[in-house]
Amino acid sequence: MSKTLIRGAKVLGGEPQDVLIDGGTVAEVGSGLSAEGAEVVEAGGKVLLPGLVDLHTHLREPGREDSETVLTGTRAAASGGYTAVFAMANTFPVADTAGVVEQVWRLGKEHGYCDVQPIGAVTVGLEGKKLAELGAMHESAAGVTVFSDDGKCVHDAVIMRRALEYVKAFDGVVAQHAQEPRLTEGAQMNEGVVSAELGLGGWPAVAEESVIARDVLLADHVGSRVHICHLSTAGSVEIVRRAKSRGIRVTAEVTPHHLLLTDELVRSYNPVYKVNPPLRTERDVLALREALADGTIDIVATDHAPHPHEDKDCEWAAAAMGMVGLETALSVVQETMVDTGLLDWAGVAERMSFTPARIGRAEGHGRPVSAGEPANLTLVDTAYRGPVDPAGFASRSRNTPYEGRELPGRVTHTWLRGKATLVDGKLT
């Protein structure tokens, strides 16, 4: 493989340095580096980060290729600076067997824009009644370590306890979609002042918080790992913070859209703002930002949820829930966390690469930018600012809440084990 010399990049936002990639490895980091025959990337002023890792992506294949495929989803990931994504199990058929997770894993290997690690379902068919083949999925070629019924909550406490006990044997983790189903029947948006004024069914914060409280207690009882998907309320933050103070093995994620958008946007009745969990209040948004900054919330995960236009371009009540996010995540984090002074770029690397890789046991990802490490890297032009144009997305779907909105930062290059997948903002 060829050599690449990244010249003058601010590694994790620090002082400018040169980084030499040789084959699939970072060969050297320093000043004034040179390498005969190397391709030179002039990176003056740009920030070099370890390749981003998304613990929560919906690739839709198999079954909903009209929304996304492994190919288009991983191209979107590379465009956003990601070198690894974890693919959720709510496909058709559900990824609840070794055969299906291996299919998704092999598709990721075949397309090569980023590594794809399948997430296995906790229960058969996501029905919440019977444990899926957790051990078989872990022992398969895909080596599944993360299990989730995302899109649905594992609401039965006995099933959740059994899942936590099972995955403990191989240091796996159950990622919970915290939504008490009885409290959210007919819910269309966050329960509060706006829902009351609009006459839309409310989604109370307690529907999330009650499940999180139960599950951290179960994880403590079993001594296993539990991960909270797309945490969205100030109350949830306090539950997780208290659980961590007691030494309970809980981690949590927040989505970019929950760091920026509020339920006030639903006044437009634009279904692009319909998402699960729903957009919350300004108070919740500020609490989430503070929790991400202080480490109560461990990571940012996109919950990239592509939908074809007919599932979104319709009346609010009939619209599907979800937003695409892979190609805008880093920009939103820069706006909400870096430009506000809540995080520096080393903190972003911790929350979008190092920690998600550690939670998901993504070997070779979330590694330091130093000699001898895998060359999974992303280069960001942090001075850029411009409007979001979904027409240029690599994703098959366009359901972004940011269309026309100016956001900072632009990923210019992504390398997967030394091979460029994105060059000057264009996919290779």
N, C-alpha and C positions, 0 to 999 in steps of 0.2 A: 504494500500500500504506500501511497505517496506521503510526503511530509507537508505539514501546514504550519506556518509561523504566524501567530496572532500577535501583532505588534502594538504595544502601547495601551493595552486594555486595563481598565481598573478592575482587578480581580476582587470580586465581592464588594465592589465600591471603594476599594483602597487605592493605594498609590499605583500609577501606571506601571505595568510590567509586560514583558514578552512571554508568550506561552508557545512552546514548540510541541506539536503533535507529530508523533512518528508511529505510523500504523494505527492501531486502536488505542494507543496509550499516550498520556501526557509524558513527554520525554524530559522536559526541562522547563523551569519557570525562573525568570530572572530579568536582568536589564542588559540591553545591547546584544541580544541573542542573534545568531545567524545560522543558516542551514542551507548548504548548497542544493539547489534544485527544488527548494520548498516553495509551495504556493504561499504568497504573503497576503495576509488580510490586515489592512490598516484599520486599527480599532481605536485610534486616539479619541478620548472622551467617552467611549462607550464602556458599559459595565459587563464583565464576564462572570457568569454564574454557572454552577453545576447544572446539568440538564434537569429541567423541572419534572416532578413526579406527581401524577394526579391519582389519588386514591379512590376517585369516584367519577367514572365516565360511563355513559351509555353509548355503546357502539351499535346497538340494535340488530346486529347480525348474529345468529340466523333469525329470519322471520319478518323483520321490518326494514328490509333493504331500501324501501322507498324513503325512509327517514335518514338512514346512515348505513354505511358498511364499515367493516374493519379497515378497508383501504381509505375511504374518504375520512373516516374518523381519525386515523393515524396521520394522515396528511394535515388535517386540522391541528392535531397535537403538535406536529413538527413546526407548523406555522406559528404556534403560540409559545414555542420554546421547550416543549416537553419531549423527553426521551423515553419515558415509560408512563403507561396508563394502566389502571386497573378497571377491567370491563365488568359492569354490573350484570347480574344473572337474569334480569327480567326480559329475556329474549323469548322467541317462539320457535322451537320448544325451549322451555326454561333450562338454564344451565344448572341442573340438579343431578347430573350424572357425569361420570368420568368421560364418556364419549362426547358430550356437548362441550365441556370445558376444553378438552383436547382439540376439538374442531376450531374453537375461537383462538386458542393458543397457536395452532399451526397457521391459521390465516394471518396472525400477526407476524409470525416468522417469515411467511411468504412475501408479505408486502414491504416490510423492512423500514418504514418511516419512523417507527418507534417500537419499543418492546411492549407487548400486550400481555398482561397478567390477568387471566380470568378470575372473577370472584364467583364462588359457588353459592348456590341457594342454600339457605338454612333448612327449609322445609320443602317437601315434594310439591312441585307445581306452585310454589309460593302460597300454598293454601293454609299454612300454619297448623297443620294437623299431625304431620309425621315427619321426623327428621329425614333429610335427604342423605345421599351417600357421601357424608363428609370425609370419612377415611379414604374411600376409593378416589375421591377427587384430589385429596392431598397426595395420595400415592401415585396418581397418574403422571403422565409426562408434563402436564401443566403445573404440577406441584402447588396446588391451591393452598393458601394459608389464610385467606380472608373469606368470610362467609356472610352473606347478607340477603335478606328478602326485600331489599330496597324497592320502594314503590308501595310496599305493604309493611306493616309492623308485625314482628313476632309478638303477638299480644298475649299469648298463653304463657303464663309464668313458668309452668312445668316444662313446656317445650324449650323455652329460653334457658332454663337452668340446665336441661339435658345437653343443649348445644354448647353451652359454656363448659360443661364438664368434658364433653367429647373433644373439643378443640384444644383443651388444656394439655392433652397427651402429646401433641406435636407443636405446642407453642403457637397455635393459631389464634385468630381473633374473630369475634362476632361483631359485625358492624350493624348497629340497630337504626332502623328508620323509626324514630320515636313519634308515634301517632296513635293515641288511643282511639280505635275506630268508632266506638259508640259516642264519643264526644265530638266527632267530626262528621257525623252523618249529614249530608246535604251542605256541607261547608263550602264556601266559594272564595273566601278571603279571610284575613285576620279579623278576629272579633274585637270590635272597639267602636270608637266614635264614627269612623268612616263607614264601616259595615252597617251601622244603625241608620246613618243618613241615606245610604244607597239602597237599603233594604235587601242586602245580600246576606246569605247564610254565613254566620261567623264561625271562625276556626279559633277556639280559645287557646291561649298560651298554655293552660294547664293540661291540655291534651298531649302536648310534648313533654312538659315538665314531669308529669306523673309517671310516664314510662321511663324517663331517664332516672328518676329517683328509685324506682323499683329495680332497674337493671344494674345500677351501681351497687346496690345492696346485694343483688344476686351474685355479681362478680366478686364482691368481697367475701361472700359466703363460700363460693366455690374456689376462690383463689385463681381466677382466670382473667383473661383480657377482654374488655368490652370497648368498642369504639362507637361514638355517637356521630351519626351522619348529620350533615347540614343543620347544626344547632342554630336556633334562630331567635331565642328570647333572652331577656335579661335574667329572668328566673332560672332558665336552664344553666346560664353561666354560673349562678350562685351555687346550684346543686353540684355541678362539676368541680367548682373551686373547693367546696367543702369536702367532696369525696377525695380529691387529690391530697388535701391536707391530712386526711386519715390514712393515706398510703394505698388507697384502692387503685387497682390497675385499670384506670379509665383514660382514654384519649378522646379528643373531640375535634371536629372540623367545622369550618364556616365557609360558605360559598362567597364568591366575589359579589354577587348581586345582593346578598344580605348585609354586606358591608357598605353598600352605597344607596340602594333603593328603598323607598318606604311605601306603606299602603296608601298614601295620598295619591300615588300614580293611578290607582285603580279607579279614581273618579273619572278617568278618560274612557272607561269600559273597554280599553284596548286589551284583547286577550294575550298580547305578548307579555303582559305583566302577571298573568296567572301562573302560579308556580306552587309546588309542594315541597316544604312548608311554605305558607304564603309570605309575601312581603309584610314586614312588621312595622312598628312605629319608629320614629326618630330616636326615642329613648332606647329602644332595643338595639338599633344600629350603633349608637354610641357605646353601649355596653359591650357589644360584640367586638368593636374595634379595640377597646381597652383590654378585653380579655385575650384577644390575639396578641396584643403587644406584651402583656405580662405573662403569657405562657399558659394561662388557664385553658384557652383554646390552642391546640397544638399545631394545627395545619390549616391551610387553605385548600379546598377541594372544589372542583368546578361544578359537579353535578350536571355536566354537559348533557342536555336532554333534547336532542333534535326531534323535530316533528315536521311532516310535510305541510305545505301551506294550507291545504284544505282542513287540517286539524287545528289550525290557529286562526285562519281568516274566516271567522264565523262569530256567532253571538257568544257572549261571555260564558253563559251557562253550559254551552255545548263544547267549548274549547278544551283541548288537552292542556295538562299542566306541564310546564317545563320551559327552559331556556337553553340555548346553546351558550357555551362559555369558554371553550378551549382557546380560542383565538383572541380573546379580550381579557382573560383572567389577570395576566401580569400587569396590563395597563390599569385595570381597576384597583389592583393592590397598590400600584405606585400612587395613584390619585388619593386613595383613602388612608394609606398607611405610611408611605415614604414621604410624599409631598406634605403631609400633615405633621411630620416629625415623630410619628409613633414608632416607626421601624427604620433601621438603616438597611442597606442592601444585604449585609451579612445576615440580618434578621429575616429578610425575605428568603434567602437561600435556606435558612434553617426551617422555615415553615412551608416552603414549596418544593424542597428537594430532600434535604437531609432527613427530616423527621418523617414525612410520608413514606420514604424508602425504608426507614427503620420499622415503622409500624407494619408495613406490608411485607417486610423481609425481601425487598427487591434487590437481589444481589447485583453488584456492579453499579448501582445507581445511588445518588445521594452521597457521593464521595467527594473529598476535598479536591480543589484544583491544585494538585501538586504532582511532582514527578513520580512516576510509577502507577498512577491511578488511571482508571479507564477514562478515555477522552469523550465523556458524555457532557457536552457543554452547550451553553446558549449565550449569544452576544446581544446586548440590548442597547439601542440608541435611546437613552433616557431623556435627551433634550427634545426629541420629536413630540409634537402635539398635532393632532388632526382628527377629523370626523371619522366615525366608524361607518364603513360602507360594506354591508353584508353581501353585495354583489361580488365582492372580491374574496369571499370566504372559500376555504377549501372544503369545509363541511358541506354535505349534501343539503342541509337545511339552513334556513335563514331566520329562525325565530329568536332574534337577539333583541333585548330591550334597549340597546344602545345605538340603534340606527340613527345616524346624523349627529350623535352626541360627540363632542370633542373629548378625547382621552389622551393622556400622556404616554410616551414610551412606545417603542416599536421593536419587535424582535427582528434582527437582520440576518443572523446566522444561527443554525443549530447543527451540532455534530453528534452523531450516534456512533460510539466506538471509533471515533476518528473520521468517519465518513460523513461528509456534508449532506444534510437532508434539506437545508434551507440556506440559500446564498443570496445576499443582498435583497432579502425579503421575498425571494421566489423559490418555490420548491424545486428541487433537482429532479 
